[in-house]
């Protein structure tokens, strides 16, 4: 019995020595990669594999009423602070997707065929979209031979995500008589930037537009930071679809194509915004008989 045990130990040691002396024919000296440990006690895979819930089919003949409005989301409001969370900034998600070619950015500049610049007419390259956020700076041009400055050139500075404090949304409020449903459908979303020229600051303008139906599959896989519960499983698509944000209307469709600030100033702009919002709610309320 002892001899058999001794023989088994010798065989095991010999086999280990043979493996240790096996030549490295591939000359591979790189260490094997180590899997990153789970940051917690379970994997969050539900959102990563989430699919978008499509809108119900909408036919033109079923649209009894439609109204287009533009509204702005101010990230400095308490309810909207989730959009600016360092753990999951909305602007970071959009810019990473644009840089990777997963999303298309459209120019927000006004043209003859696109007066408001929000009809997704002209596509921007990723570097063009990124340059919309960076303040331009003057960089000296140095002659490598003499070491003297020969001039200056304008270059874009670094992108600061904290500089984006507003988003603009373009949406259609539609009453579908086939389903007897009055609902908003977001068409586009645009980060707002403050234009600076000649040392003066002007009102915020859209940097570019994102076609919202194209962005939904991406937003459905991006979790939103929650102040009270880390296991909500709430995505950015849920936030927009369930209207979990505070906003104010800055324009409604009208024949003159006027914005609210074009005919109302000061506190009257807020009153006008609330009036438009109330009219939309009253339209749905007046459809029914109680």
ZIRA-V13055 format. One record per pair of residues at least 12 apart in sequence whose C-alpha atoms are under 10 Angstrom apart, sorted by the first residue. I is the first residue (numbers start at 1). J is the second residue. D is the distance in Angstrom with one decimal. If there is no record, write none. Layout:
i={I | I}
j={J | J}
d={D | D}
This chain:
i={44 | 44 | 44 | 45 | 45 | 46 | 46 | 47 | 47 | 47 | 47 | 47 | 47 | 47 | 47 | 48 | 48 | 48 | 48 | 48 | 49 | 49 | 50 | 50 | 50 | 50 | 50 | 50 | 50 | 51 | 51 | 51 | 51 | 51 | 51 | 52 | 52 | 52 | 52 | 52 | 52 | 52 | 52 | 52 | 53 | 53 | 53 | 53 | 53 | 53 | 54 | 54 | 55 | 55 | 56 | 56 | 57 | 58 | 58 | 58 | 58 | 58 | 58 | 59 | 59 | 60 | 61 | 61 | 61 | 62 | 62 | 62 | 62 | 62 | 62 | 62 | 63 | 63 | 63 | 63 | 63 | 63 | 64 | 64 | 64 | 64 | 64 | 64 | 64 | 65 | 65 | 65 | 65 | 65 | 65 | 65 | 66 | 66 | 66 | 66 | 66 | 66 | 66 | 66 | 66 | 67 | 67 | 67 | 67 | 67 | 67 | 67 | 67 | 67 | 67 | 68 | 68 | 68 | 68 | 68 | 68 | 68 | 68 | 68 | 68 | 68 | 68 | 68 | 69 | 69 | 69 | 69 | 69 | 69 | 69 | 69 | 69 | 69 | 69 | 69 | 69 | 69 | 69 | 70 | 70 | 70 | 70 | 70 | 70 | 70 | 70 | 70 | 70 | 70 | 70 | 70 | 70 | 70 | 70 | 71 | 71 | 71 | 71 | 71 | 71 | 71 | 71 | 71 | 71 | 71 | 71 | 71 | 71 | 72 | 72 | 72 | 72 | 72 | 72 | 72 | 72 | 72 | 72 | 72 | 72 | 72 | 72 | 72 | 73 | 73 | 73 | 73 | 73 | 73 | 73 | 73 | 73 | 73 | 73 | 73 | 74 | 74 | 74 | 74 | 74 | 74 | 74 | 74 | 74 | 74 | 75 | 75 | 75 | 75 | 75 | 75 | 75 | 76 | 76 | 77 | 77 | 77 | 77 | 78 | 78 | 79 | 79 | 79 | 79 | 80 | 80 | 80 | 80 | 80 | 80 | 81 | 81 | 81 | 81 | 81 | 82 | 82 | 82 | 82 | 82 | 82 | 82 | 83 | 83 | 83 | 83 | 83 | 83 | 83 | 83 | 84 | 84 | 84 | 84 | 84 | 84 | 85 | 85 | 85 | 85 | 86 | 86 | 86 | 87 | 87 | 87 | 88 | 88 | 88 | 88 | 88 | 89 | 89 | 89 | 89 | 89 | 90 | 90 | 90 | 90 | 90 | 90 | 90 | 90 | 91 | 91 | 91 | 91 | 91 | 91 | 91 | 92 | 92 | 92 | 93 | 93 | 93 | 94 | 94 | 94 | 94 | 94 | 95 | 95 | 95 | 95 | 96 | 97 | 97 | 97 | 98 | 98 | 98 | 98 | 98 | 98 | 98 | 99 | 99 | 99 | 99 | 99 | 100 | 101 | 101 | 102 | 102 | 102 | 103 | 103 | 103 | 103 | 103 | 103 | 103 | 104 | 104 | 104 | 104 | 104 | 104 | 104 | 104 | 104 | 104 | 104 | 104 | 105 | 105 | 105 | 105 | 105 | 105 | 105 | 105 | 105 | 105 | 105 | 105 | 105 | 105 | 105 | 106 | 106 | 106 | 106 | 106 | 106 | 106 | 106 | 106 | 106 | 106 | 106 | 106 | 106 | 106 | 107 | 107 | 107 | 107 | 107 | 107 | 107 | 107 | 107 | 107 | 107 | 107 | 107 | 107 | 108 | 108 | 108 | 108 | 108 | 108 | 108 | 108 | 108 | 108 | 108 | 108 | 109 | 109 | 109 | 109 | 109 | 109 | 109 | 115 | 116 | 117 | 117 | 117 | 118 | 118 | 118 | 118 | 118 | 118 | 118 | 118 | 118 | 118 | 119 | 119 | 119 | 119 | 120 | 120 | 120 | 120 | 120 | 121 | 122 | 122 | 123 | 123 | 124 | 124 | 128 | 129 | 129 | 129 | 130 | 130 | 130 | 130 | 130 | 131 | 131 | 131 | 131 | 131 | 131 | 132 | 132 | 132 | 132 | 132 | 132 | 132 | 132 | 133 | 133 | 133 | 133 | 133 | 133 | 133 | 133 | 133 | 133 | 133 | 133 | 133 | 133 | 134 | 134 | 134 | 134 | 134 | 134 | 134 | 134 | 134 | 135 | 135 | 135 | 135 | 135 | 135 | 135 | 135 | 135 | 136 | 136 | 136 | 136 | 136 | 136 | 136 | 137 | 137 | 137 | 137 | 137 | 137 | 137 | 138 | 138 | 138 | 138 | 138 | 138 | 138 | 139 | 139 | 139 | 139 | 139 | 139 | 140 | 140 | 140 | 141 | 163 | 163 | 163 | 164 | 164 | 164 | 164 | 164 | 164 | 165 | 165 | 165 | 165 | 165 | 166 | 166 | 166 | 166 | 166 | 166 | 166 | 166 | 166 | 167 | 167 | 167 | 167 | 167 | 167 | 167 | 167 | 167 | 167 | 168 | 168 | 168 | 168 | 168 | 168 | 168 | 168 | 168 | 168 | 168 | 168 | 168 | 169 | 169 | 169 | 169 | 169 | 169 | 169 | 169 | 169 | 169 | 169 | 169 | 170 | 170 | 170 | 170 | 170 | 170 | 170 | 170 | 170 | 170 | 170 | 170 | 171 | 171 | 171 | 171 | 171 | 171 | 171 | 171 | 172 | 172 | 172 | 172 | 172 | 172 | 173 | 173 | 173 | 175 | 175 | 180 | 180 | 181 | 182 | 182 | 182 | 182 | 182 | 182 | 183 | 184 | 184 | 185 | 185 | 185 | 185 | 186 | 186 | 186 | 186 | 186 | 187 | 187 | 187 | 187 | 187 | 187 | 188 | 188 | 188 | 188 | 188 | 188 | 188 | 188 | 189 | 189 | 189 | 189 | 189 | 189 | 189 | 190 | 190 | 190 | 190 | 190 | 190 | 190 | 190 | 191 | 191 | 191 | 191 | 191 | 191 | 191 | 192 | 192 | 192 | 192 | 192 | 192 | 193 | 193 | 193 | 193 | 194 | 194 | 195 | 212 | 215 | 216 | 216 | 216 | 216 | 216 | 217 | 218 | 218 | 218 | 219 | 219 | 219 | 219 | 219 | 219 | 220 | 220 | 220 | 220 | 220 | 220 | 221 | 221 | 221 | 221 | 221 | 222 | 222 | 222 | 222 | 222 | 223 | 223 | 223 | 223 | 223 | 224 | 224 | 224 | 224 | 247 | 248 | 248 | 248 | 248 | 248 | 248 | 248 | 249 | 249 | 249 | 249 | 249 | 249 | 249 | 249 | 250 | 250 | 250 | 250 | 250 | 251 | 251 | 251 | 252 | 252 | 252 | 260 | 260 | 261}
j={223 | 231 | 233 | 221 | 233 | 221 | 233 | 219 | 220 | 221 | 222 | 223 | 233 | 234 | 235 | 218 | 220 | 221 | 222 | 223 | 220 | 221 | 217 | 218 | 219 | 220 | 221 | 222 | 235 | 216 | 217 | 218 | 219 | 220 | 221 | 213 | 216 | 217 | 218 | 219 | 220 | 221 | 237 | 238 | 216 | 217 | 220 | 237 | 238 | 241 | 213 | 216 | 185 | 213 | 176 | 179 | 176 | 174 | 175 | 176 | 177 | 178 | 179 | 176 | 178 | 176 | 176 | 177 | 178 | 174 | 175 | 176 | 177 | 178 | 179 | 180 | 174 | 175 | 176 | 177 | 178 | 182 | 174 | 175 | 176 | 177 | 178 | 180 | 182 | 173 | 174 | 175 | 176 | 177 | 182 | 283 | 172 | 173 | 174 | 175 | 176 | 182 | 183 | 184 | 253 | 171 | 172 | 173 | 174 | 175 | 184 | 252 | 253 | 254 | 280 | 170 | 171 | 172 | 173 | 174 | 184 | 185 | 186 | 187 | 251 | 252 | 253 | 254 | 169 | 170 | 171 | 172 | 173 | 184 | 186 | 249 | 250 | 251 | 252 | 253 | 254 | 276 | 277 | 168 | 169 | 170 | 171 | 172 | 186 | 188 | 189 | 247 | 248 | 249 | 250 | 251 | 252 | 253 | 259 | 167 | 168 | 169 | 170 | 171 | 189 | 246 | 247 | 248 | 249 | 250 | 251 | 252 | 273 | 166 | 167 | 168 | 169 | 170 | 189 | 190 | 191 | 192 | 246 | 247 | 248 | 249 | 250 | 251 | 165 | 166 | 167 | 168 | 169 | 191 | 192 | 245 | 246 | 247 | 248 | 249 | 164 | 165 | 166 | 167 | 168 | 192 | 245 | 246 | 247 | 248 | 164 | 165 | 166 | 167 | 245 | 246 | 247 | 165 | 166 | 165 | 245 | 246 | 247 | 245 | 246 | 244 | 245 | 246 | 247 | 165 | 166 | 244 | 245 | 246 | 247 | 165 | 225 | 226 | 227 | 245 | 224 | 225 | 226 | 227 | 236 | 239 | 245 | 165 | 166 | 167 | 224 | 225 | 236 | 239 | 245 | 161 | 162 | 164 | 165 | 166 | 225 | 162 | 224 | 225 | 226 | 161 | 162 | 225 | 223 | 224 | 225 | 222 | 223 | 224 | 225 | 236 | 161 | 162 | 222 | 224 | 225 | 161 | 164 | 167 | 191 | 219 | 222 | 224 | 236 | 161 | 162 | 164 | 165 | 167 | 190 | 191 | 160 | 161 | 162 | 218 | 219 | 222 | 191 | 210 | 215 | 218 | 219 | 126 | 129 | 130 | 161 | 126 | 126 | 215 | 218 | 124 | 125 | 126 | 127 | 129 | 130 | 210 | 125 | 126 | 127 | 129 | 130 | 126 | 125 | 126 | 214 | 215 | 218 | 126 | 210 | 211 | 212 | 214 | 215 | 218 | 120 | 123 | 124 | 125 | 126 | 129 | 208 | 209 | 210 | 211 | 214 | 215 | 120 | 122 | 123 | 124 | 125 | 126 | 128 | 129 | 130 | 190 | 207 | 208 | 209 | 210 | 211 | 118 | 119 | 120 | 121 | 122 | 123 | 124 | 125 | 129 | 190 | 207 | 208 | 209 | 210 | 211 | 119 | 120 | 121 | 122 | 123 | 124 | 125 | 128 | 129 | 206 | 207 | 208 | 209 | 210 | 120 | 121 | 122 | 123 | 124 | 190 | 205 | 206 | 207 | 208 | 209 | 210 | 121 | 122 | 205 | 206 | 207 | 208 | 209 | 257 | 257 | 206 | 208 | 209 | 170 | 187 | 188 | 189 | 190 | 206 | 208 | 209 | 210 | 211 | 187 | 188 | 209 | 211 | 188 | 208 | 209 | 210 | 211 | 209 | 208 | 209 | 208 | 209 | 208 | 209 | 208 | 207 | 208 | 209 | 156 | 158 | 159 | 207 | 208 | 155 | 156 | 157 | 158 | 159 | 207 | 156 | 159 | 192 | 193 | 195 | 206 | 207 | 208 | 156 | 157 | 158 | 159 | 160 | 161 | 163 | 164 | 191 | 192 | 193 | 194 | 195 | 207 | 155 | 156 | 157 | 158 | 159 | 160 | 161 | 163 | 193 | 154 | 155 | 156 | 157 | 158 | 159 | 160 | 195 | 196 | 153 | 154 | 155 | 156 | 157 | 158 | 196 | 152 | 153 | 154 | 155 | 156 | 157 | 158 | 151 | 152 | 153 | 154 | 155 | 156 | 157 | 151 | 152 | 153 | 154 | 155 | 156 | 152 | 153 | 154 | 153 | 192 | 193 | 194 | 191 | 192 | 193 | 194 | 204 | 207 | 191 | 192 | 193 | 194 | 204 | 190 | 191 | 192 | 193 | 194 | 204 | 205 | 206 | 247 | 189 | 190 | 191 | 192 | 193 | 204 | 205 | 206 | 207 | 247 | 188 | 189 | 190 | 191 | 192 | 204 | 205 | 206 | 209 | 247 | 248 | 249 | 250 | 186 | 187 | 188 | 189 | 190 | 191 | 209 | 210 | 212 | 247 | 249 | 250 | 185 | 186 | 187 | 188 | 189 | 190 | 209 | 211 | 212 | 249 | 251 | 252 | 184 | 185 | 186 | 187 | 188 | 189 | 212 | 252 | 184 | 185 | 186 | 187 | 252 | 253 | 185 | 186 | 280 | 283 | 284 | 284 | 287 | 284 | 280 | 281 | 283 | 284 | 285 | 287 | 284 | 241 | 243 | 212 | 213 | 240 | 241 | 211 | 212 | 213 | 240 | 241 | 209 | 210 | 211 | 212 | 213 | 214 | 208 | 209 | 210 | 211 | 212 | 213 | 214 | 215 | 206 | 208 | 209 | 210 | 211 | 212 | 215 | 205 | 206 | 207 | 208 | 209 | 210 | 211 | 212 | 204 | 205 | 206 | 207 | 208 | 209 | 210 | 204 | 205 | 206 | 207 | 208 | 209 | 205 | 206 | 207 | 208 | 206 | 207 | 207 | 237 | 237 | 236 | 237 | 238 | 240 | 241 | 237 | 235 | 236 | 237 | 235 | 236 | 237 | 238 | 239 | 240 | 234 | 235 | 236 | 237 | 238 | 239 | 233 | 234 | 235 | 236 | 237 | 234 | 235 | 236 | 237 | 238 | 235 | 236 | 237 | 238 | 239 | 236 | 237 | 238 | 239 | 273 | 269 | 270 | 272 | 273 | 274 | 276 | 277 | 269 | 270 | 272 | 273 | 274 | 275 | 276 | 277 | 269 | 270 | 272 | 273 | 276 | 272 | 273 | 276 | 273 | 276 | 277 | 272 | 273 | 273}
d={9.9 | 9.1 | 8.6 | 9.5 | 9.8 | 8.5 | 7.7 | 9.7 | 7.0 | 4.8 | 6.9 | 7.0 | 6.8 | 8.2 | 7.3 | 9.6 | 8.3 | 5.0 | 7.6 | 9.0 | 8.9 | 6.9 | 8.3 | 9.5 | 9.7 | 6.2 | 5.9 | 9.4 | 9.2 | 9.2 | 6.7 | 9.3 | 9.9 | 6.7 | 7.9 | 9.8 | 6.7 | 5.7 | 9.0 | 8.9 | 6.2 | 9.1 | 8.0 | 9.5 | 9.3 | 9.3 | 9.2 | 9.5 | 9.8 | 9.7 | 9.4 | 9.5 | 8.7 | 9.8 | 10.0 | 9.3 | 9.9 | 9.5 | 9.9 | 7.3 | 10.0 | 8.8 | 9.5 | 8.4 | 9.0 | 9.1 | 9.1 | 9.0 | 9.1 | 9.7 | 8.1 | 5.4 | 5.4 | 5.7 | 8.7 | 9.5 | 6.6 | 5.8 | 5.0 | 6.4 | 8.3 | 9.8 | 7.8 | 5.8 | 6.4 | 6.2 | 9.4 | 9.9 | 9.8 | 8.0 | 5.8 | 5.2 | 7.7 | 8.8 | 8.7 | 9.4 | 6.6 | 5.5 | 4.5 | 6.5 | 9.1 | 9.2 | 9.7 | 9.5 | 10.0 | 8.5 | 5.7 | 5.1 | 6.7 | 9.3 | 9.2 | 7.5 | 6.8 | 9.5 | 8.5 | 7.3 | 5.8 | 4.4 | 6.2 | 8.7 | 9.2 | 9.6 | 9.7 | 9.6 | 8.6 | 5.9 | 5.4 | 9.1 | 8.3 | 6.1 | 5.7 | 6.4 | 7.7 | 9.6 | 9.7 | 6.9 | 7.7 | 5.7 | 4.3 | 6.2 | 9.8 | 8.9 | 9.4 | 7.0 | 5.6 | 4.6 | 6.4 | 8.9 | 9.7 | 9.6 | 9.7 | 10.0 | 8.6 | 5.8 | 5.7 | 5.1 | 6.3 | 8.5 | 9.2 | 8.5 | 5.8 | 5.3 | 6.7 | 8.2 | 9.8 | 9.8 | 6.3 | 5.3 | 4.0 | 5.3 | 7.0 | 8.9 | 9.1 | 6.6 | 5.6 | 4.4 | 6.1 | 8.9 | 9.5 | 9.4 | 9.6 | 9.1 | 8.7 | 5.5 | 5.7 | 6.5 | 6.9 | 9.7 | 8.4 | 5.5 | 5.1 | 6.3 | 7.8 | 9.6 | 9.7 | 7.5 | 6.4 | 4.7 | 7.1 | 9.3 | 9.5 | 6.1 | 4.6 | 6.8 | 8.9 | 9.8 | 9.4 | 7.7 | 6.9 | 8.7 | 8.4 | 5.2 | 5.7 | 7.9 | 9.5 | 9.0 | 9.6 | 6.7 | 8.2 | 9.7 | 9.4 | 7.7 | 9.2 | 9.6 | 8.8 | 8.1 | 6.1 | 6.3 | 9.6 | 9.9 | 9.7 | 8.5 | 5.7 | 6.4 | 8.8 | 9.7 | 9.4 | 9.8 | 9.7 | 9.3 | 6.7 | 6.0 | 7.1 | 8.4 | 9.6 | 9.8 | 9.2 | 9.1 | 9.5 | 9.6 | 7.9 | 8.4 | 8.7 | 9.8 | 9.3 | 8.6 | 7.6 | 8.6 | 7.9 | 9.7 | 9.4 | 9.8 | 8.5 | 6.8 | 9.3 | 9.4 | 9.1 | 9.0 | 9.5 | 8.5 | 6.8 | 7.9 | 7.2 | 6.3 | 6.4 | 9.6 | 8.1 | 9.2 | 9.9 | 8.6 | 9.0 | 9.4 | 9.8 | 9.7 | 9.4 | 9.0 | 9.1 | 8.9 | 8.1 | 6.7 | 9.0 | 7.5 | 9.7 | 9.3 | 9.7 | 7.4 | 10.0 | 6.9 | 9.9 | 8.7 | 8.2 | 8.0 | 9.4 | 8.6 | 8.5 | 8.9 | 8.9 | 8.4 | 8.3 | 7.5 | 9.5 | 9.6 | 9.4 | 9.2 | 8.2 | 9.6 | 8.6 | 5.8 | 9.2 | 8.1 | 8.9 | 9.6 | 8.7 | 5.2 | 7.6 | 8.8 | 8.4 | 8.3 | 9.2 | 7.6 | 9.2 | 8.7 | 8.3 | 9.3 | 7.6 | 8.6 | 9.9 | 7.2 | 6.7 | 8.7 | 9.5 | 7.0 | 7.4 | 8.2 | 8.2 | 9.5 | 9.7 | 8.6 | 6.6 | 7.6 | 8.3 | 8.8 | 8.4 | 8.6 | 6.0 | 5.4 | 7.4 | 7.5 | 9.1 | 6.7 | 9.9 | 9.3 | 9.3 | 6.1 | 5.8 | 5.5 | 8.0 | 8.0 | 8.5 | 5.3 | 6.8 | 5.5 | 4.5 | 5.4 | 8.8 | 8.4 | 9.4 | 9.1 | 5.5 | 5.0 | 6.4 | 8.2 | 9.1 | 7.1 | 7.3 | 5.4 | 6.0 | 5.9 | 9.6 | 9.3 | 8.2 | 9.0 | 7.7 | 5.1 | 6.5 | 9.3 | 8.0 | 8.8 | 8.3 | 9.6 | 9.5 | 8.6 | 8.6 | 6.2 | 6.4 | 4.8 | 6.2 | 9.8 | 9.7 | 8.9 | 9.6 | 8.6 | 8.7 | 8.2 | 10.0 | 9.6 | 9.0 | 9.0 | 8.8 | 8.6 | 8.4 | 9.7 | 7.9 | 9.3 | 9.0 | 9.0 | 8.3 | 6.5 | 9.2 | 9.5 | 9.6 | 8.9 | 8.6 | 9.2 | 8.8 | 9.2 | 7.0 | 8.0 | 7.4 | 10.0 | 10.0 | 9.9 | 9.4 | 9.5 | 8.3 | 9.7 | 9.8 | 7.5 | 7.0 | 9.7 | 9.3 | 9.3 | 7.3 | 9.2 | 9.8 | 9.5 | 6.3 | 8.2 | 8.7 | 7.9 | 9.4 | 8.9 | 8.9 | 10.0 | 8.0 | 9.8 | 9.4 | 5.8 | 8.1 | 8.8 | 8.6 | 8.3 | 5.8 | 7.5 | 8.4 | 8.1 | 8.4 | 9.5 | 9.2 | 6.8 | 9.0 | 9.6 | 7.2 | 9.1 | 5.4 | 4.9 | 5.5 | 5.0 | 7.4 | 9.9 | 9.6 | 9.8 | 9.9 | 8.5 | 5.8 | 5.3 | 7.6 | 8.0 | 9.5 | 9.3 | 8.4 | 9.8 | 6.2 | 5.4 | 4.4 | 5.6 | 9.1 | 9.8 | 9.7 | 8.2 | 5.6 | 5.5 | 6.2 | 6.3 | 10.0 | 9.7 | 6.1 | 5.6 | 4.8 | 6.4 | 8.8 | 9.5 | 8.6 | 5.4 | 5.3 | 6.2 | 6.8 | 9.7 | 4.2 | 6.4 | 8.9 | 6.9 | 9.1 | 7.6 | 8.6 | 6.7 | 6.3 | 6.3 | 8.6 | 9.8 | 9.8 | 8.2 | 7.2 | 8.1 | 9.6 | 9.7 | 8.7 | 6.3 | 5.4 | 7.9 | 9.9 | 8.3 | 9.7 | 9.3 | 9.9 | 6.8 | 5.5 | 4.5 | 5.5 | 9.1 | 9.8 | 9.7 | 8.0 | 9.8 | 9.5 | 8.3 | 5.7 | 5.1 | 6.4 | 6.8 | 10.0 | 9.1 | 7.3 | 9.0 | 9.3 | 9.8 | 9.5 | 9.1 | 7.0 | 7.6 | 5.9 | 4.6 | 6.5 | 9.0 | 9.3 | 9.7 | 9.3 | 9.4 | 9.3 | 9.8 | 8.8 | 6.0 | 5.6 | 5.2 | 6.4 | 8.6 | 9.6 | 9.8 | 9.3 | 9.9 | 9.4 | 9.8 | 6.5 | 5.5 | 4.1 | 5.1 | 7.0 | 8.9 | 9.6 | 9.9 | 5.5 | 5.3 | 6.4 | 7.1 | 9.9 | 9.8 | 6.4 | 8.7 | 8.1 | 9.6 | 8.3 | 9.8 | 9.3 | 8.7 | 9.4 | 9.4 | 9.0 | 6.5 | 9.9 | 9.8 | 9.4 | 8.9 | 9.5 | 9.4 | 9.5 | 9.6 | 8.4 | 9.0 | 6.5 | 8.0 | 8.3 | 8.6 | 9.9 | 8.7 | 6.3 | 5.4 | 7.0 | 9.7 | 10.0 | 6.3 | 5.5 | 4.7 | 4.7 | 8.0 | 9.4 | 9.2 | 9.1 | 8.5 | 5.8 | 5.3 | 6.8 | 6.3 | 9.4 | 9.1 | 5.6 | 6.7 | 5.7 | 4.6 | 6.1 | 9.0 | 9.6 | 9.4 | 8.3 | 5.7 | 5.9 | 6.8 | 7.6 | 8.9 | 5.7 | 5.3 | 4.5 | 5.7 | 8.2 | 9.8 | 5.4 | 6.2 | 5.9 | 9.5 | 8.8 | 9.0 | 9.6 | 9.8 | 8.8 | 8.5 | 6.0 | 9.6 | 9.5 | 9.8 | 8.1 | 9.7 | 8.9 | 8.3 | 6.6 | 5.1 | 5.1 | 8.5 | 9.5 | 9.4 | 8.7 | 5.4 | 6.1 | 4.8 | 7.2 | 9.6 | 9.8 | 9.4 | 6.4 | 7.9 | 8.2 | 8.4 | 5.4 | 6.1 | 8.1 | 9.9 | 4.4 | 6.4 | 9.1 | 9.5 | 10.0 | 6.0 | 9.4 | 9.2 | 8.3 | 9.9 | 9.8 | 7.8 | 9.9 | 6.3 | 7.7 | 9.8 | 8.5 | 9.3 | 8.4 | 8.5 | 5.0 | 7.6 | 9.5 | 7.6 | 7.4 | 8.2 | 8.9 | 8.9 | 6.6 | 9.6 | 9.6 | 8.0 | 8.9 | 9.1 | 7.6 | 9.8 | 7.1 | 7.5 | 10.0}
